[in-house]
Amino acid sequence: MTTTIQHADLVETVAAALQYISCYHPADYIAHLARAYQSEASPAAKDAIAQILTNSRMCAEGRRPICQDTGIVNVFLKIGMDLRFEGFDGSLQDAVDEGVRRGYLDPDNKLRASVLADPLFERRNTRDNTPAVVHMSVVPGARLDIIVAAKGGGSENKSKFKMMNPSDSLVDWVLETVPQMGAGWCPPGMLGIGVGGTAEKAMLLAKESLMEPIDMFDLLQRGPGNRLEELRIELYEKVNALGIGAQGLGGLTTVLDVKIATYPTHAASKPVAMIPNCAATRHAHVVLDGSGPVYLDPPSLDLWPDVHWAPDAERSRRVDLDRLTPAEVASWKPGETLLLNGRMLTGRDAAHKRIQDMLAKGEPLPVDFTNRVIYYVGPVDPVRDEVVGPAGPTTATRMDKFTEMMLAQTGLIAMIGKAERGPLAIDAIRRHRSAYL
């Protein structure tokens, strides 16, 4: 029996799925994160998990993005051999891209366009988050199986690959590599590991494994049924024992699950890839059978635990950003919680590079940085009555090479970002008696 897939149905399904995953965490992620919250002993890590859970519920209620980095779109298509396609002027890639365009430009929940057309030279934003990265396979059947995912740069940038010797230990490599990834990938999340095939196949296996349901709790309850499940449990326990924890703040849970996918490989080879998935776990699975577009139902708010984060004003220091001085910054203590009020500047690595070029040319800067704080963020555009859209921090290490310049030449006195800083930035912060939050 032949099934006909209409162009409009594929476009609408992709657009609707992208809107859905931007706002709603998968139920399995919420369930596993809630268990991690219950078992967490570290106050800092428990606070971080509470923030993620509270943010997640707010996004579901307000239908706004879980994270300001709404990702580069990954689509996996399994195309039934008995399918026909109708109404297509271009390729399947073109149709998927039209769905991405429609999903990201939705005026009621506009998503951030992060894709650049020229990765080497101009790095020009395409303005609609196209093109997607599309993987296709042809399989028996008469349906179109679709997985839609949005992958943020913070976790994607921490992807790792190694062509190991056949006798090398996968466990040892993972335990050596995960600490090198820092916390810029936004744990707690998942690790997807691909082993076998060739270099590109291992990477694809790792990415595809992240689309699987999170089931580590069930696996631990019933026990492993084969050697691969034994290995998953071993890596899950040993990675969490590293103590990286939620958002790199220590604690019991760095990963909620570890997935492993394998493929036959050459006798001389052992290609291994590892890709993390961040706390903004975003993917959905839908099937087109010719009956029209597919829409996913919003999850019940009952899925979320009764966790409602709020700042602890009694144990926090209040900071007026509009009257901040270098002396006050120098008085801040490591580990102290600050409640910020006032205006801050925003900018990421592209803005820092422009500032560097302007300073080199002796050009005036567009704003006065004296005694100001910069927040490493690229917010989502505001909609409805918002003043600013979702605005979480980006990975701070991308700004490390600019830190000395900013502190020495602009009058900047503090920075806000995500995760750790490297030696260059730490040295500059120490010498200028600055601070990083």
C-alpha positions, -999 to +999 in steps of 0.1 A: +000+000+000+014+034-010+011+064+014+013+100+001+031+126+022+021+162+014+047+189+014+025+212+036+021+184+062+059+179+066+065+216+068+038+221+094+049+191+115+085+202+117+075+238+126+051+226+153+076+201+167+103+228+170+079+251+188+070+223+211+105+213+221+115+249+227+091+251+256+085+216+270+110+193+286+104+156+279+086+139+307+114+114+312+139+143+318+117+159+344+111+126+362+148+119+364+158+155+374+131+154+401+147+123+415+181+139+414+167+169+433+154+146+460+186+128+465+210+158+462+229+167+494+250+196+482+231+229+488+246+246+458+238+217+434+203+213+449+197+251+444+208+247+407+185+218+401+157+237+417+163+266+393+162+243+363+130+227+374+114+261+382+125+275+349+111+245+331+077+248+346+076+286+339+085+279+303+057+253+300+032+277+316+042+307+295+051+288+263+086+304+260+120+288+254+137+267+281+170+282+270+179+313+251+201+292+228+173+276+209+198+255+190+208+243+156+181+219+143+189+182+138+164+161+120+164+124+115+141+111+087+134+074+082+117+073+048+094+043+041+101+026+007+064+027-001+060+064+004+051+090-023+057+127-019+033+153-033+035+191-036+073+192-033+090+218-056+124+211-040+141+185-019+133+170+015+160+193+029+142+223+014+109+212+030+125+206+064+142+240+062+108+257+054+095+240+086+125+254+106+119+288+091+083+288+101+089+274+135+117+299+144+098+329+131+065+322+149+055+357+160+039+344+193+071+325+203+099+337+182+130+316+187+166+328+184+183+324+151+218+311+157+228+295+124+256+312+103+258+307+066+295+310+063+314+292+092+348+303+080+348+339+069+318+362+071+298+341+096+266+358+085+234+349+104+207+334+081+181+351+103+157+321+103+179+293+118+182+275+085+195+252+073+189+222+095+213+193+097+192+165+082+200+128+082+180+104+060+177+067+057+153+046+035+136+018+054+108-007+047+072+006+052+048+033+042+054+061+068+078+089+075+094+086+109+107+119+121+129+129+151+133+167+155+160+180+179+175+214+187+211+213+199+226+243+218+262+254+212+272+250+248+268+212+247+276+206+211+309+224+215+319+198+241+316+169+217+346+146+217+361+120+194+390+096+195+403+069+172+413+045+200+435+015+198+413-017+199+427-026+233+422+008+249+396+012+276+364+031+268+357+037+305+391+052+311+388+075+281+354+087+293+366+094+328+396+113+315+376+133+290+345+143+310+364+166+335+381+183+305+346+192+292+340+215+323+305+225+330+298+246+298+276+218+285+251+225+313+248+194+334+228+175+346+222+160+312+231+129+292+261+114+275+257+098+241+285+075+232+290+060+197+315+032+192+324+016+159+320+021+122+342+050+110+349+084+123+317+100+110+296+070+119+307+070+155+297+107+158+263+100+142+258+070+166+265+093+196+241+119+184+213+095+176+217+078+210+207+111+227+173+108+211+165+076+231+143+079+262+160+085+295+155+052+314+185+049+338+162+048+368+143+018+354+175+001+344+189+005+379+157-009+394+155-040+372+193-045+368+213-049+336+202-075+310+233-075+289+269-063+288+260-030+271+236-022+299+263-031+325+286-007+308+260+021+308+255+016+346+293+016+352+298+048+333+267+064+349+280+057+384+317+066+377+309+098+359+286+110+387+314+100+412+336+126+396+316+152+415+312+178+387+275+181+396+247+203+385+260+233+366+295+224+377+287+232+413+296+198+427+271+172+440+258+138+432+244+142+397+263+151+366+245+128+342+209+115+344+217+088+318+244+074+296+235+060+262+258+038+241+253+028+204+276+005+185+283-005+149+307-030+133+341-016+126+375-024+110+397-049+128+424-022+133+400+005+145+380+016+176+364+049+168+347+064+198+326+096+200+310+113+229+284+140+227+267+155+258+231+167+260+225+197+282+198+205+307+177+219+278+171+184+265+150+191+233+138+164+210+105+149+198+095+119+178+065+120+153+053+099+125+036+110+093+012+084+078-005+105+051-034+116+073-021+151+078+003+171+100+011+159+135+008+181+166+021+171+200-001+177+231+014+199+258+023+179+289+003+181+321+018+205+347+013+176+372+045+161+357+066+187+375+075+183+411+064+207+438+097+227+435+095+265+433+129+282+435+132+317+449+163+337+459+172+337+496+173+374+503+183+369+539+215+351+529+224+372+499+242+405+494+223+431+475+242+449+447+232+481+430+247+478+395+242+515+388+264+525+417+289+497+417+326+505+424+358+485+420+362+486+458+328+469+463+336+443+437+369+436+454+350+429+487+329+401+472+338+366+486+340+334+466+308+314+471+288+344+481+253+349+466+246+383+451+212+398+444+218+422+414+196+452+407+201+478+379+215+479+344+241+456+329+256+454+294+253+422+273+277+408+248+292+376+236+324+367+217+314+384+184+308+417+203+341+413+221+359+408+188+344+440+174+354+458+206+390+445+201+390+457+165+377+492+175+403+496+202+430+486+178+419+512+154+415+539+181+378+542+175+354+552+203+334+524+218+295+526+214+290+525+252+309+535+284+322+504+302+335+523+332+324+505+364+300+483+344+292+446+345+288+426+313+265+396+310+276+370+284+242+365+268+223+366+235+186+369+246+156+356+226+136+384+211+108+396+233+072+389+224+038+400+238+044+422+268+080+411+275+108+437+280+134+411+272+131+375+261+146+344+278+182+353+286+204+326+302+242+329+301+265+315+274+297+296+279+322+320+294+354+304+282+348+318+247+355+352+262+387+342+280+410+356+253+393+390+255+393+393+293+426+411+298+417+436+271+383+443+286+396+448+321+427+467+312+413+490+285+375+496+289+369+501+326+348+470+329+348+456+365+329+423+365+315+396+342+286+372+344+285+339+324+281+302+324+306+277+339+343+279+345+370+303+333+404+292+319+438+303+332+441+334+310+408+348+323+415+338+359+449+355+359+434+387+344+406+387+370+430+382+398+454+410+387+426+435+381+408+426+413+377+420+391+351+393+396+333+366+376+298+355+385 
